[in-house]
Amino acid sequence: MVRFREVGWLWGDWGDNRDIHPLINAWYYLALQGAFYMATELGNEADALEYVKRMTRLKIGFNSCFWTGNAYRDPHYREETDDRVQALAVVSGLADTEKYRKLQTLFRTQLHASTYMENMFLRR
């Protein structure tokens, strides 16, 4: 899981209802995927293996820490459920297919993403 440090501002998207901790972890998972693909393409097996190990640990941590049984949420987050987190979890592969039905229901009711993030919903 990504360790957060105190900073003045964490950007997750424009607008409200940004559940920052799972959002940043999902972005990091996507970055690890990109690094894995690059290492594989370059034939750097040691780096590719390290990225897979990190992705595996992050996926386990992400699901155990943030999955509530109905959606992904930081346990300390008190606003409406962030649809951006759910979309990134699906697009990245953090969410297993058995969670899709519950997430699909959530996508019909939570509409917080800006036009910047809206493309995540259109990809799947």
N, CA, C and O atoms as a GROMACS GRO file, in nm:
protein
  496
    1MET      N    1   0.084  -0.117   0.000
    1MET     CA    2   0.000   0.000   0.000
    1MET      C    3   0.089   0.124   0.000
    1MET      O    4   0.199   0.124   0.055
    2VAL      N    5   0.038   0.228  -0.062
    2VAL     CA    6   0.112   0.354  -0.069
    2VAL      C    7   0.112   0.420   0.068
    2VAL      O    8   0.007   0.433   0.131
    3ARG      N    9   0.228   0.462   0.112
    3ARG     CA   10   0.238   0.538   0.237
    3ARG      C   11   0.222   0.685   0.204
    3ARG      O   12   0.288   0.738   0.114
    4PHE      N   13   0.135   0.750   0.277
    4PHE     CA   14   0.108   0.891   0.252
    4PHE      C   15   0.190   0.977   0.346
    4PHE      O   16   0.212   0.941   0.462
    5ARG      N   17   0.233   1.088   0.296
    5ARG     CA   18   0.301   1.185   0.379
    5ARG      C   19   0.215   1.311   0.381
    5ARG      O   20   0.134   1.334   0.292
    6GLU      N   21   0.234   1.391   0.482
    6GLU     CA   22   0.158   1.514   0.496
    6GLU      C   23   0.203   1.614   0.390
    6GLU      O   24   0.319   1.656   0.387
    7VAL      N   25   0.111   1.650   0.304
    7VAL     CA   26   0.138   1.750   0.201
    7VAL      C   27   0.022   1.848   0.201
    7VAL      O   28  -0.082   1.823   0.263
    8GLY      N   29   0.038   1.958   0.133
    8GLY     CA   30  -0.065   2.060   0.130
    8GLY      C   31  -0.187   2.021   0.049
    8GLY      O   32  -0.298   2.068   0.075
    9TRP      N   33  -0.166   1.935  -0.051
    9TRP     CA   34  -0.277   1.907  -0.140
    9TRP      C   35  -0.254   1.773  -0.211
    9TRP      O   36  -0.146   1.748  -0.264
   10LEU      N   37  -0.355   1.689  -0.211
   10LEU     CA   38  -0.352   1.564  -0.288
   10LEU      C   39  -0.458   1.573  -0.396
   10LEU      O   40  -0.577   1.585  -0.367
   11TRP      N   41  -0.415   1.566  -0.519
   11TRP     CA   42  -0.511   1.576  -0.629
   11TRP      C   43  -0.560   1.437  -0.666
   11TRP      O   44  -0.480   1.349  -0.698
   12GLY      N   45  -0.689   1.417  -0.663
   12GLY     CA   46  -0.748   1.290  -0.705
   12GLY      C   47  -0.838   1.308  -0.824
   12GLY      O   48  -0.860   1.214  -0.901
   13ASP      N   49  -0.889   1.425  -0.840
   13ASP     CA   50  -0.977   1.463  -0.951
   13ASP      C   51  -1.041   1.594  -0.910
   13ASP      O   52  -1.030   1.636  -0.794
   14TRP      N   53  -1.107   1.658  -1.001
   14TRP     CA   54  -1.183   1.778  -0.966
   14TRP      C   55  -1.310   1.736  -0.896
   14TRP      O   56  -1.353   1.621  -0.907
   15GLY      N   57  -1.369   1.827  -0.824
   15GLY     CA   58  -1.498   1.802  -0.763
   15GLY      C   59  -1.488   1.745  -0.623
   15GLY      O   60  -1.383   1.747  -0.559
   16ASP      N   61  -1.601   1.693  -0.579
   16ASP     CA   62  -1.615   1.644  -0.443
   16ASP      C   63  -1.613   1.492  -0.438
   16ASP      O   64  -1.605   1.424  -0.540
   17ASN      N   65  -1.622   1.442  -0.315
   17ASN     CA   66  -1.634   1.298  -0.288
   17ASN      C   67  -1.517   1.218  -0.345
   17ASN      O   68  -1.535   1.115  -0.410
   18ARG      N   69  -1.396   1.268  -0.319
   18ARG     CA   70  -1.274   1.200  -0.361
   18ARG      C   71  -1.221   1.117  -0.246
   18ARG      O   72  -1.180   1.171  -0.144
   19ASP      N   73  -1.222   0.988  -0.262
   19ASP     CA   74  -1.168   0.896  -0.162
   19ASP      C   75  -1.022   0.873  -0.196
   19ASP      O   76  -0.988   0.779  -0.269
   20ILE      N   77  -0.936   0.959  -0.145
   20ILE     CA   78  -0.798   0.971  -0.191
   20ILE      C   79  -0.713   0.846  -0.172
   20ILE      O   80  -0.641   0.807  -0.264
   21HIS      N   81  -0.718   0.781  -0.057
   21HIS     CA   82  -0.627   0.669  -0.032
   21HIS      C   83  -0.647   0.553  -0.131
   21HIS      O   84  -0.548   0.509  -0.190
   22PRO      N   85  -0.766   0.501  -0.150
   22PRO     CA   86  -0.778   0.396  -0.252
   22PRO      C   87  -0.754   0.448  -0.393
   22PRO      O   88  -0.707   0.373  -0.479
   23LEU      N   89  -0.786   0.573  -0.418
   23LEU     CA   90  -0.765   0.630  -0.550
   23LEU      C   91  -0.616   0.632  -0.585
   23LEU      O   92  -0.577   0.589  -0.694
   24ILE      N   93  -0.534   0.680  -0.494
   24ILE     CA   94  -0.389   0.686  -0.518
   24ILE      C   95  -0.329   0.546  -0.528
   24ILE      O   96  -0.240   0.522  -0.610
   25ASN      N   97  -0.377   0.453  -0.447
   25ASN     CA   98  -0.329   0.315  -0.455
   25ASN      C   99  -0.364   0.251  -0.589
   25ASN      O  100  -0.285   0.175  -0.644
   26ALA      N  101  -0.482   0.281  -0.641
   26ALA     CA  102  -0.521   0.227  -0.772
   26ALA      C  103  -0.434   0.286  -0.882
   26ALA      O  104  -0.393   0.215  -0.974
   27TRP      N  105  -0.404   0.416  -0.875
   27TRP     CA  106  -0.314   0.477  -0.973
   27TRP      C  107  -0.175   0.414  -0.965
   27TRP      O  108  -0.112   0.389  -1.068
   28TYR      N  109  -0.128   0.387  -0.845
   28TYR     CA  110   0.004   0.324  -0.828
   28TYR      C  111   0.004   0.184  -0.888
   28TYR      O  112   0.102   0.143  -0.951
   29TYR      N  113  -0.105   0.110  -0.870
   29TYR     CA  114  -0.116  -0.023  -0.928
   29TYR      C  115  -0.108  -0.015  -1.081
   29TYR      O  116  -0.040  -0.097  -1.144
   30LEU      N  117  -0.176   0.081  -1.139
   30LEU     CA  118  -0.168   0.100  -1.285
   30LEU      C  119  -0.026   0.135  -1.329
   30LEU      O  120   0.020   0.089  -1.434
   31ALA      N  121   0.044   0.216  -1.249
   31ALA     CA  122   0.183   0.250  -1.280
   31ALA      C  123   0.272   0.125  -1.275
   31ALA      O  124   0.360   0.107  -1.359
   32LEU      N  125   0.249   0.040  -1.176
   32LEU     CA  126   0.325  -0.085  -1.168
   32LEU      C  127   0.299  -0.174  -1.289
   32LEU      O  128   0.391  -0.239  -1.339
   33GLN      N  129   0.175  -0.177  -1.336
   33GLN     CA  130   0.144  -0.253  -1.457
   33GLN      C  131   0.224  -0.201  -1.576
   33GLN      O  132   0.283  -0.279  -1.651
   34GLY      N  133   0.226  -0.070  -1.592
   34GLY     CA  134   0.302  -0.010  -1.701
   34GLY      C  135   0.450  -0.043  -1.690
   34GLY      O  136   0.514  -0.074  -1.791
   35ALA      N  137   0.505  -0.036  -1.570
   35ALA     CA  138   0.646  -0.069  -1.549
   35ALA      C  139   0.672  -0.216  -1.580
   35ALA      O  140   0.775  -0.250  -1.638
   36PHE      N  141   0.579  -0.303  -1.542
   36PHE     CA  142   0.592  -0.446  -1.572
   36PHE      C  143   0.596  -0.469  -1.723
   36PHE      O  144   0.681  -0.543  -1.772
   37TYR      N  145   0.505  -0.405  -1.797
   37TYR     CA  146   0.501  -0.422  -1.944
   37TYR      C  147   0.630  -0.372  -2.009
   37TYR      O  148   0.681  -0.433  -2.102
   38MET      N  149   0.682  -0.260  -1.958
   38MET     CA  150   0.808  -0.208  -2.013
   38MET      C  151   0.924  -0.302  -1.984
   38MET      O  152   1.006  -0.329  -2.073
   39ALA      N  153   0.933  -0.352  -1.862
   39ALA     CA  154   1.041  -0.443  -1.825
   39ALA      C  155   1.032  -0.571  -1.908
   39ALA      O  156   1.134  -0.624  -1.954
   40THR      N  157   0.911  -0.620  -1.928
   40THR     CA  158   0.892  -0.741  -2.009
   40THR      C  159   0.936  -0.717  -2.152
   40THR      O  160   1.008  -0.798  -2.210
   41GLU      N  161   0.894  -0.606  -2.209
   41GLU     CA  162   0.930  -0.572  -2.347
   41GLU      C  163   1.081  -0.558  -2.364
   41GLU      O  164   1.137  -0.594  -2.468
   42LEU      N  165   1.147  -0.504  -2.262
   42LEU     CA  166   1.292  -0.485  -2.268
   42LEU      C  167   1.370  -0.610  -2.230
   42LEU      O  168   1.493  -0.611  -2.237
   43GLY      N  169   1.299  -0.716  -2.191
   43GLY     CA  170   1.366  -0.840  -2.154
   43GLY      C  171   1.429  -0.837  -2.018
   43GLY      O  172   1.517  -0.919  -1.989
   44ASN      N  173   1.388  -0.746  -1.933
   44ASN     CA  174   1.444  -0.734  -1.799
   44ASN      C  175   1.357  -0.816  -1.703
   44ASN      O  176   1.268  -0.763  -1.636
   45GLU      N  177   1.385  -0.946  -1.698
   45GLU     CA  178   1.303  -1.038  -1.621
   45GLU      C  179   1.306  -1.012  -1.471
   45GLU      O  180   1.204  -1.028  -1.403
   46ALA      N  181   1.419  -0.971  -1.419
   46ALA     CA  182   1.429  -0.945  -1.274
   46ALA      C  183   1.338  -0.830  -1.234
   46ALA      O  184   1.267  -0.839  -1.134
   47ASP      N  185   1.339  -0.723  -1.311
   47ASP     CA  186   1.251  -0.610  -1.280
   47ASP      C  187   1.105  -0.650  -1.297
   47ASP      O  188   1.021  -0.614  -1.215
   48ALA      N  189   1.074  -0.722  -1.404
   48ALA     CA  190   0.936  -0.765  -1.428
   48ALA      C  191   0.886  -0.849  -1.311
   48ALA      O  192   0.772  -0.831  -1.268
   49LEU      N  193   0.969  -0.938  -1.261
   49LEU     CA  194   0.931  -1.021  -1.147
   49LEU      C  195   0.906  -0.936  -1.023
   49LEU      O  196   0.811  -0.961  -0.948
   50GLU      N  197   0.990  -0.837  -1.000
   50GLU     CA  198   0.972  -0.748  -0.885
   50GLU      C  199   0.841  -0.671  -0.896
   50GLU      O  200   0.771  -0.654  -0.796
   51TYR      N  201   0.807  -0.625  -1.015
   51TYR     CA  202   0.680  -0.552  -1.034
   51TYR      C  203   0.561  -0.644  -1.008
   51TYR      O  204   0.462  -0.601  -0.948
   52VAL      N  205   0.570  -0.768  -1.052
   52VAL     CA  206   0.461  -0.863  -1.027
   52VAL      C  207   0.445  -0.888  -0.878
   52VAL      O  208   0.333  -0.895  -0.828
   53LYS      N  209   0.554  -0.900  -0.806
   53LYS     CA  210   0.548  -0.919  -0.661
   53LYS      C  211   0.481  -0.799  -0.594
   53LYS      O  212   0.395  -0.817  -0.507
   54ARG      N  213   0.520  -0.679  -0.634
   54ARG     CA  214   0.459  -0.558  -0.575
   54ARG      C  215   0.310  -0.550  -0.608
   54ARG      O  216   0.229  -0.516  -0.522
   55MET      N  217   0.275  -0.582  -0.733
   55MET     CA  218   0.134  -0.579  -0.773
   55MET      C  219   0.053  -0.680  -0.693
   55MET      O  220  -0.059  -0.650  -0.651
   56THR      N  221   0.108  -0.798  -0.673
   56THR     CA  222   0.037  -0.902  -0.598
   56THR      C  223   0.012  -0.856  -0.455
   56THR      O  224  -0.100  -0.870  -0.404
   57ARG      N  225   0.114  -0.801  -0.389
   57ARG     CA  226   0.098  -0.751  -0.252
   57ARG      C  227  -0.002  -0.637  -0.246
   57ARG      O  228  -0.085  -0.630  -0.156
   58LEU      N  229   0.006  -0.546  -0.343
   58LEU     CA  230  -0.084  -0.432  -0.344
   58LEU      C  231  -0.228  -0.476  -0.366
   58LEU      O  232  -0.320  -0.424  -0.302
   59LYS      N  233  -0.250  -0.570  -0.456
   59LYS     CA  234  -0.387  -0.618  -0.483
   59LYS      C  235  -0.447  -0.681  -0.358
   59LYS      O  236  -0.562  -0.656  -0.325
   60ILE      N  237  -0.369  -0.762  -0.289
   60ILE     CA  238  -0.417  -0.825  -0.166
   60ILE      C  239  -0.448  -0.718  -0.061
   60ILE      O  240  -0.555  -0.721   0.001
   61GLY      N  241  -0.357  -0.624  -0.042
   61GLY     CA  242  -0.378  -0.518   0.055
   61GLY      C  243  -0.496  -0.428   0.020
   61GLY      O  244  -0.575  -0.391   0.107
   62PHE      N  245  -0.507  -0.394  -0.108
   62PHE     CA  246  -0.615  -0.307  -0.155
   62PHE      C  247  -0.750  -0.371  -0.125
   62PHE      O  248  -0.840  -0.305  -0.072
   63ASN      N  249  -0.765  -0.498  -0.159
   63ASN     CA  250  -0.892  -0.566  -0.138
   63ASN      C  251  -0.922  -0.589   0.009
   63ASN      O  252  -1.038  -0.580   0.050
   64SER      N  253  -0.821  -0.620   0.088
   64SER     CA  254  -0.848  -0.643   0.230
   64SER      C  255  -0.873  -0.514   0.306
   64SER      O  256  -0.950  -0.512   0.402
   65CYS      N  257  -0.810  -0.406   0.265
   65CYS     CA  258  -0.825  -0.279   0.335
   65CYS      C  259  -0.948  -0.200   0.290
   65CYS      O  260  -1.016  -0.139   0.372
   66PHE      N  261  -0.976  -0.200   0.160
   66PHE     CA  262  -1.077  -0.108   0.107
   66PHE      C  263  -1.209  -0.173   0.066
   66PHE      O  264  -1.309  -0.102   0.057
   67TRP      N  265  -1.215  -0.302   0.041
   67TRP     CA  266  -1.341  -0.364  -0.003
   67TRP      C  267  -1.434  -0.380   0.116
   67TRP      O  268  -1.399  -0.444   0.216
   68THR      N  269  -1.555  -0.323   0.106
   68THR     CA  270  -1.652  -0.327   0.216
   68THR      C  271  -1.753  -0.439   0.200
   68THR      O  272  -1.830  -0.467   0.292
   69GLY      N  273  -1.754  -0.503   0.087
   69GLY     CA  274  -1.856  -0.602   0.054
   69GLY      C  275  -1.951  -0.548  -0.051
   69GLY      O  276  -2.023  -0.624  -0.116
   70ASN      N  277  -1.951  -0.416  -0.067
   70ASN     CA  278  -2.035  -0.351  -0.169
   70ASN      C  279  -1.958  -0.253  -0.256
   70ASN      O  280  -2.001  -0.224  -0.368
   71ALA      N  281  -1.847  -0.201  -0.207
   71ALA     CA  282  -1.770  -0.101  -0.280
   71ALA      C  283  -1.631  -0.090  -0.217
   71ALA      O  284  -1.606  -0.143  -0.109
   72TYR      N  285  -1.543  -0.020  -0.287
   72TYR     CA  286  -1.412   0.012  -0.233
   72TYR      C  287  -1.420   0.147  -0.164
   72TYR      O  288  -1.459   0.246  -0.225
   73ARG      N  289  -1.381   0.150  -0.035
   73ARG     CA  290  -1.384   0.273   0.045
   73ARG      C  291  -1.273   0.268   0.150
   73ARG      O  292  -1.248   0.163   0.208
   74ASP      N  293  -1.209   0.382   0.172
   74ASP     CA  294  -1.119   0.394   0.285
   74ASP      C  295  -1.204   0.388   0.411
   74ASP      O  296  -1.306   0.456   0.418
   75PRO      N  297  -1.166   0.309   0.512
   75PRO     CA  298  -1.247   0.301   0.634
   75PRO      C  299  -1.265   0.435   0.706
   75PRO      O  300  -1.358   0.450   0.785
   76HIS      N  301  -1.179   0.531   0.679
   76HIS     CA  302  -1.188   0.662   0.745
   76HIS      C  303  -1.261   0.766   0.659
   76HIS      O  304  -1.284   0.878   0.704
   77TYR      N  305  -1.297   0.730   0.540
   77TYR     CA  306  -1.364   0.823   0.447
   77TYR      C  307  -1.513   0.827   0.479
   77TYR      O  308  -1.576   0.723   0.495
   78ARG      N  309  -1.570   0.947   0.489
   78ARG     CA  310  -1.709   0.962   0.534
   78ARG      C  311  -1.803   1.022   0.429
   78ARG      O  312  -1.922   1.037   0.455
   79GLU      N  313  -1.754   1.054   0.312
   79GLU     CA  314  -1.838   1.115   0.208
   79GLU      C  315  -1.908   1.005   0.126
   79GLU      O  316  -1.900   0.887   0.159
   80GLU      N  317  -1.976   1.047   0.019
   80GLU     CA  318  -2.041   0.952  -0.069
   80GLU      C  319  -1.936   0.864  -0.137
   80GLU      O  320  -1.822   0.906  -0.155
   81THR      N  321  -1.975   0.744  -0.175
   81THR     CA  322  -1.881   0.651  -0.238
   81THR      C  323  -1.826   0.710  -0.367
   81THR      O  324  -1.901   0.762  -0.449
   82ASP      N  325  -1.696   0.701  -0.384
   82ASP     CA  326  -1.626   0.759  -0.498
   82ASP      C  327  -1.630   0.663  -0.616
   82ASP      O  328  -1.568   0.557  -0.613
   83ASP      N  329  -1.703   0.699  -0.720
   83ASP     CA  330  -1.713   0.616  -0.839
   83ASP      C  331  -1.579   0.602  -0.911
   83ASP      O  332  -1.557   0.503  -0.980
   84ARG      N  333  -1.491   0.700  -0.897
   84ARG     CA  334  -1.360   0.695  -0.962
   84ARG      C  335  -1.278   0.577  -0.910
   84ARG      O  336  -1.211   0.508  -0.988
   85VAL      N  337  -1.283   0.555  -0.780
   85VAL     CA  338  -1.208   0.443  -0.720
   85VAL      C  339  -1.257   0.311  -0.778
   85VAL      O  340  -1.178   0.223  -0.812
   86GLN      N  341  -1.388   0.298  -0.789
   86GLN     CA  342  -1.446   0.174  -0.839
   86GLN      C  343  -1.404   0.150  -0.985
   86GLN      O  344  -1.370   0.039  -1.023
   87ALA      N  345  -1.408   0.256  -1.064
   87ALA     CA  346  -1.371   0.245  -1.206
   87ALA      C  347  -1.224   0.206  -1.221
   87ALA      O  348  -1.191   0.119  -1.301
   88LEU      N  349  -1.137   0.270  -1.145
   88LEU     CA  350  -0.994   0.235  -1.153
   88LEU      C  351  -0.969   0.093  -1.105
   88LEU      O  352  -0.882   0.024  -1.159
   89ALA      N  353  -1.044   0.048  -1.006
   89ALA     CA  354  -1.029  -0.090  -0.958
   89ALA      C  355  -1.066  -0.189  -1.068
   89ALA      O  356  -1.001  -0.292  -1.082
   90VAL      N  357  -1.168  -0.158  -1.144
   90VAL     CA  358  -1.209  -0.247  -1.254
   90VAL      C  359  -1.108  -0.241  -1.368
   90VAL      O  360  -1.060  -0.345  -1.414
   91VAL      N  361  -1.075  -0.121  -1.413
   91VAL     CA  362  -0.985  -0.104  -1.528
   91VAL      C  363  -0.847  -0.164  -1.499
   91VAL      O  364  -0.787  -0.225  -1.588
   92SER      N  365  -0.799  -0.149  -1.378
   92SER     CA  366  -0.665  -0.197  -1.343
   92SER      C  367  -0.659  -0.347  -1.318
   92SER      O  368  -0.553  -0.408  -1.329
   93GLY      N  369  -0.772  -0.406  -1.284
   93GLY     CA  370  -0.772  -0.548  -1.247
   93GLY      C  371  -0.766  -0.570  -1.097
   93GLY      O  372  -0.759  -0.684  -1.052
   94LEU      N  373  -0.768  -0.463  -1.018
   94LEU     CA  374  -0.771  -0.478  -0.873
   94LEU      C  375  -0.901  -0.544  -0.828
   94LEU      O  376  -0.902  -0.621  -0.732
   95ALA      N  377  -1.010  -0.514  -0.896
   95ALA     CA  378  -1.140  -0.576  -0.865
   95ALA      C  379  -1.154  -0.704  -0.946
   95ALA      O  380  -1.140  -0.704  -1.068
   96ASP      N  381  -1.184  -0.812  -0.876
   96ASP     CA  382  -1.210  -0.939  -0.944
   96ASP      C  383  -1.351  -0.936  -1.002
   96ASP      O  384  -1.436  -0.860  -0.957
   97THR      N  385  -1.374  -1.020  -1.102
   97THR     CA  386  -1.501  -1.017  -1.174
   97THR      C  387  -1.622  -1.044  -1.085
   97THR      O  388  -1.733  -0.999  -1.117
   98GLU      N  389  -1.605  -1.115  -0.974
   98GLU     CA  390  -1.721  -1.140  -0.887
   98GLU      C  391  -1.771  -1.012  -0.819
   98GLU      O  392  -1.882  -1.010  -0.764
   99LYS      N  393  -1.692  -0.907  -0.822
   99LYS     CA  394  -1.734  -0.779  -0.763
   99LYS      C  395  -1.807  -0.690  -0.865
   99LYS      O  396  -1.868  -0.590  -0.827
  100TYR      N  397  -1.801  -0.724  -0.990
  100TYR     CA  398  -1.853  -0.637  -1.096
  100TYR      C  399  -2.001  -0.605  -1.080
  100TYR      O  400  -2.041  -0.490  -1.103
  101ARG      N  401  -2.083  -0.700  -1.043
  101ARG     CA  402  -2.228  -0.676  -1.032
  101ARG      C  403  -2.258  -0.567  -0.929
  101ARG      O  404  -2.339  -0.478  -0.953
  102LYS      N  405  -2.192  -0.576  -0.814
  102LYS     CA  406  -2.213  -0.474  -0.710
  102LYS      C  407  -2.160  -0.338  -0.756
  102LYS      O  408  -2.222  -0.235  -0.730
  103LEU      N  409  -2.047  -0.338  -0.825
  103LEU     CA  410  -1.990  -0.213  -0.873
  103LEU      C  411  -2.077  -0.153  -0.983
  103LEU      O  412  -2.091  -0.031  -0.992
  104GLN      N  413  -2.134  -0.237  -1.066
  104GLN     CA  414  -2.222  -0.188  -1.172
  104GLN      C  415  -2.342  -0.113  -1.113
  104GLN      O  416  -2.382  -0.009  -1.165
  105THR      N  417  -2.397  -0.165  -1.007
  105THR     CA  418  -2.507  -0.098  -0.939
  105THR      C  419  -2.463   0.037  -0.886
  105THR      O  420  -2.535   0.136  -0.899
  106LEU      N  421  -2.345   0.042  -0.829
  106LEU     CA  422  -2.291   0.167  -0.775
  106LEU      C  423  -2.271   0.270  -0.886
  106LEU      O  424  -2.297   0.389  -0.864
  107PHE      N  425  -2.225   0.228  -1.004
  107PHE     CA  426  -2.201   0.321  -1.114
  107PHE      C  427  -2.329   0.391  -1.159
  107PHE      O  428  -2.324   0.499  -1.218
  108ARG      N  429  -2.443   0.332  -1.131
  108ARG     CA  430  -2.570   0.394  -1.169
  108ARG      C  431  -2.614   0.503  -1.071
  108ARG      O  432  -2.699   0.586  -1.104
  109THR      N  433  -2.557   0.502  -0.951
  109THR     CA  434  -2.604   0.595  -0.848
  109THR      C  435  -2.501   0.698  -0.806
  109THR      O  436  -2.539   0.804  -0.756
  110GLN      N  437  -2.373   0.672  -0.825
  110GLN     CA  438  -2.268   0.765  -0.782
  110GLN      C  439  -2.204   0.827  -0.907
  110GLN      O  440  -2.144   0.757  -0.988
  111LEU      N  441  -2.218   0.957  -0.921
  111LEU     CA  442  -2.171   1.026  -1.041
  111LEU      C  443  -2.085   1.146  -1.002
  111LEU      O  444  -2.126   1.260  -1.020
  112HIS      N  445  -1.967   1.119  -0.950
  112HIS     CA  446  -1.881   1.226  -0.899
  112HIS      C  447  -1.763   1.257  -0.989
  112HIS      O  448  -1.701   1.363  -0.975
  113ALA      N  449  -1.730   1.170  -1.081
  113ALA     CA  450  -1.612   1.188  -1.164
  113ALA      C  451  -1.626   1.310  -1.255
  113ALA      O  452  -1.734   1.341  -1.304
  114SER      N  453  -1.513   1.377  -1.276
  114SER     CA  454  -1.511   1.488  -1.370
  114SER      C  455  -1.494   1.432  -1.511
  114SER      O  456  -1.482   1.312  -1.530
  115THR      N  457  -1.495   1.521  -1.608
  115THR     CA  458  -1.473   1.475  -1.746
  115THR      C  459  -1.334   1.416  -1.763
  115THR      O  460  -1.314   1.331  -1.850
  116TYR      N  461  -1.239   1.457  -1.681
  116TYR     CA  462  -1.105   1.399  -1.686
  116TYR      C  463  -1.109   1.250  -1.653
  116TYR      O  464  -1.045   1.169  -1.720
  117MET      N  465  -1.183   1.214  -1.550
  117MET     CA  466  -1.188   1.076  -1.504
  117MET      C  467  -1.298   0.994  -1.571
  117MET      O  468  -1.297   0.871  -1.564
  118GLU      N  469  -1.391   1.060  -1.635
  118GLU     CA  470  -1.505   0.990  -1.695
  118GLU      C  471  -1.460   0.884  -1.795
  118GLU      O  472  -1.530   0.784  -1.814
  119ASN      N  473  -1.345   0.902  -1.858
  119ASN     CA  474  -1.298   0.803  -1.955
  119ASN      C  475  -1.276   0.666  -1.890
  119ASN      O  476  -1.279   0.565  -1.961
  120MET      N  477  -1.254   0.660  -1.760
  120MET     CA  478  -1.236   0.532  -1.694
  120MET      C  479  -1.363   0.447  -1.701
  120MET      O  480  -1.357   0.324  -1.707
  121PHE      N  481  -1.477   0.513  -1.701
  121PHE     CA  482  -1.604   0.441  -1.707
  121PHE      C  483  -1.635   0.396  -1.848
  121PHE      O  484  -1.705   0.296  -1.869
  122LEU      N  485  -1.583   0.466  -1.945
  122LEU     CA  486  -1.611   0.436  -2.084
  122LEU      C  487  -1.520   0.326  -2.139
  122LEU      O  488  -1.547   0.272  -2.246
  123ARG      N  489  -1.414   0.294  -2.067
  123ARG     CA  490  -1.317   0.194  -2.115
  123ARG      C  491  -1.370   0.053  -2.103
  123ARG      O  492  -1.328  -0.034  -2.179
  124ARG      N  493  -1.460   0.027  -2.012
  124ARG     CA  494  -1.509  -0.110  -1.993
  124ARG      C  495  -1.655  -0.120  -2.027
  124ARG      O  496  -1.713  -0.228  -2.016
   0.00000   0.00000   0.00000
